[in-house]
Amino acid sequence: MKKHNGMRPLDIAVLFKMISLGDKKWHLVDLSRTLYISQSEISESVNRSKIAKLISPDGKKVLRKSFYEFLIYGLKYVFPASPGNLVRGIPTAHSAKPVSDIIINPGEIYVWAYEDGETRGQAIEPLYINAVLAVKNDLLLYELLSLADIIRTGNIREFNIAVKELAKRILK
């Protein structure tokens, strides 16, 4: 097994995509194609997640409880995010569903910068560069990445909502 040089932000997206696929059969090339990440990067990501004990030794099953704990207790320290300039984009964090339906007056709007986006708000750097493309055809992936952004940026009220929403989607 290769040496572990630490997790990368795209590893979170790869694990979320594996969860999103559920019981469907998939190959690394499927993850590569749908996440817009090279197959070699997917392979390295899976290896890092194996070493971190976030997926099974065969690389096919997310160890959901361990991954959930990592998200809740480590994500904001390992991959923090701060709101940036006002840009056009796609809503994320508390500005995206399902949390946007729960929070009545969110204040600021957070978005992933995207020139074809219809929402103007403060830019949040996504966990990886092609997240905007990957979520177009995968609502669950979009929700999971947006909930992760709450953990990376949110206040305690938003964090508590995100923890519950992530549990519904990951620990089922």
Buried (B, 14 or more C-beta within 10 A) or exposed (E): EEEEEEBBBBBBBBBBBBBBBEEEEEEBEBBBEBBBBEBEBBBBBBBBBBBBEBBEEEBEEBBBEBBBEBBBEEBBEBBEBEBEEEBBBBBBBBBBEBBBEBBEEBEEBBBBBBEEBEBEBBBBBBBBEEBBEBBEEBEBBBBBBBBBBBBBBBEEEBBEBBBEBBBEBBEE
